[in-house]
Structure formats: structure tokens, C-alpha cells
Amino acid sequence: MNLAIRDIRHNLGRFVLTTVGIGLLLMTVMGMGGIYRGLIREATLLVDEIGADLWLVQGGTRGPFAEISRLPANLEDRARAVPGVAGARRFVSHTLQREHLGRPLRMVVQGLAWPLDRGGWIPLVGGHPLRQAHFEMIADVSLGLPLGERIRLGKDVYEVVGLTKGMVGTGGDGLCFFTVSDAEAIQFDLPGESVRLERQARRARAGSQDPARAQPALLDRAAGPSGAIPALAPPQISAVLITLKPGADSSAVAATFARWPDITVYSTQQQMDLLVGGMVDKARRQLGLFRALLIIISTIIMALIIYTLTLDKVHDIAMLKLMGARNGVIIGLILQQALLIGILGYALAWWLGRFAFPRFPRLVVIEPQDLLSLAAIVIGISVLASLLGIWKAMRVEPNKVLS
């Protein structure tokens, strides 16, 4: 009979508890790697799915996902005139939090360039894309809004006509898709009293200027809606998405846009790199540090347990040496036990993770290469953990059996 298996049966309770503890630690290590990959997947999901070749954002900014980007809506028409451009779409993105049915509801609002973009590219699990220019929305299932649900945002009520799954923002909040006009109405909605006070303030400022004294009609214009004052109208969109013609040189088109002083142009890959290098970088480093600490802790725990098991076998090891057993037999006994703890702990971590990770509030992505690399790490720490026990076993003298 294998000596390692026989000794495990003799100390079954301690072996099982050690394996379970190591399995939970390894599941945490596995989960942290999956959370990191999930962060990257969530950060780049929308950029990847939306299918744009170039992103035009406010000059000097990094784009709507990294910071505030504001552009005039007529940039869409200017962009269509550039050679090589097949289409241009307006893009609006902002985050809001409201109270709905007595619970907080935080969502990322995305504006679709109706009628060119009705959300047909969005992977739906229920309902249909947008069919009307107003008052319809597509929501991610993580928001808990069923089909047909009606929710008030700003001064209007919107109905959920489509459901998607796994479409979340960089912060893990579910995405909601509206037409651009509805997204703008939600973003720039102000209480009626705020609008009235702003109009009165504009009228007061205009009244202090000489042109207003000479032309009283300007006072009425200043006190009217902001949309009636083109020079004072706020920027309306976050970005313009460019689709190139087949065979068009993306570098040449990007160089043309780069000469426009009011915008900054990024390729889709550059936009993804900005997201990963900016918003995800600190989280990646923090998760990596905790992962390394847990691996070190797992190694120390396994080493202490193997050392304790070796101390319990000092009399047996001395007997084996007295009977003429080779050192390789004793080393194999301790090394096999350490490997069994590591392998069984890894299997337990993988099995528990299959049930636990899908229930995490953030996306956890476990890739096959992550499993293989962690398996190699487990074998390595099992071997390292056995060294302390092997060192103790090699110091046991055969005459110890007589004491």
C-alpha cells in the first residue's frame, strides 16, 4: 500500500480540513484573476460591440468613458463630408441614479443615433429593438426592469421594450439604450424652478449690456428657452462614431480628422487601450497584489501543515530508516502528501467556483489559460511547501525509535 495514502487515512480529519482551507484560498486566487478579466471585459464591451472604426471626441480629452466629452451635434454632418467616411453616428453616454419602486436604480444611459441606429446590434434576450423615436428603452437584465416596465426619467416616462444581458458599464452598472434625443432630454433635464431662475438671470445680464438697451427685443430672447439662443446652446453629444468605407485607409482618414483643432480622434483599439490603461490599471495592480499575497499565504499554510504531519510521523520515519528504507521513499511520502493537498484543493476550488462565480455582483471571467497557469502555480507551491517537512524528516535519526 502507498505510504502517503496510508498516512492520510490515519490523519484523515486534519488532511480534509487542510484541503478544504487550501481549496477556499485557491478559489479566491482564481476569482481575483477572473474579476480582473471581468473588469477588462466590462470596460471594453461597449466599445467592441458598437462597431465603430474611429471615435471623435472633444479636443484634448480621452473620450466619454474616461472623462466628460462635449461636442456640437453638427460635427456629425461635418464628419460625413470627409473622404473615406461611410457613416457618422452621434453618441451620448452618462450615468444616473434614481429611485424606482423604493430602491436605488443606477444605470448608464447610452444614446443611439435614431433612426440610423435602432439597437439592432445589441444582443437581446427578450423584446425588440427601438421602434419609436421617443419614450422607448432597452435595459440590461441586471437592472431588474422587466419588459413593459415604465419608469420616469426627467419629465417623461419610458417603457422597457427590449432586454439584454451582460451589457454593463465600466463601473458594473447596467446599460440602458435610448434614442439620442431622449438621452439628451434625460441628461439636461432641469427642474422648472431652475429653468425659470436661469432665464431671469440671463435677462438681468442682457439688460446690463448696451445692445439690449438699444434693442429691447433681445431681452425677450434672453429670457426665452436656451434652444432659441444658438450662441449659448450647450454641446449636445459625447462623441461621434465613424464607420469607414470598405478599403478606406483608416490612417489617412484619422490624419484628416486630427487636423481639426476642436476634436481628438481615436481608433477603436486606442479607445480600448485608454480604458484598460486608465480606469482598470489600478484595480488590476491591486488585485494582482492580493493574488500574490494569497499564494504566499497558501504556501505557508501548506508548509506548516506538512511540517506538523511530519512531526507526528517522527517515530515512523525513524522506524523506516532503521529498517533500511532509502531517503527517496521518505521524501516521496512527504512530497506525495503535499501534492495531494494541492491537487485536491485546486479541484475543490474549481468546483466551488463554478457555482459561486456566476453569483458575484461583478462579472468573473475564467479563461482556460488562467486555469492552466494556476495549476502550475499549485504544483509549485506544493513542492515548496513539502521542503520544510522533507528537511525535518532528513534530520530524524534511526535511533529515535528507541527513545
Buried (B, 14 or more C-beta within 10 A) or exposed (E): EEBBEEBBEEBEEBBEEBBBBBBBBBBBBBBBBBBBBBBBBBBBBBBBBBEBBBBBBBEEBBBBBBEEBBBBBEBBEBBEEBEBBEBBBBBBBBEBEBEBEEEEBBBBBBBBBBEEBBBEEBEBEBBBBBEEEEBBBBBBBBBEBEEEBEBEBBEEEBBBBBBBEBBBBBEBBBBBBBBBBBBBBBBEBEEEEEEEEEBEEBBEEBBEEEEBEEEEEBBEBBBEEBEEBEEEEEEBBBBBBBBBEEEBEBEEBBEBBEEBEEBBBBBBEBBBEBBBEBBBEEBBEEBEEEBEEBBEEBBBBBBBBBBBBBEEBBEBBBBBBBEEBEEEEBBBBBBBBBBBBBBBBBBBBBEBBEEBBEEEEEBBBBEEEBBEEBBEBBBEBBBBBBBBBBEBBEEBEBEBBEE
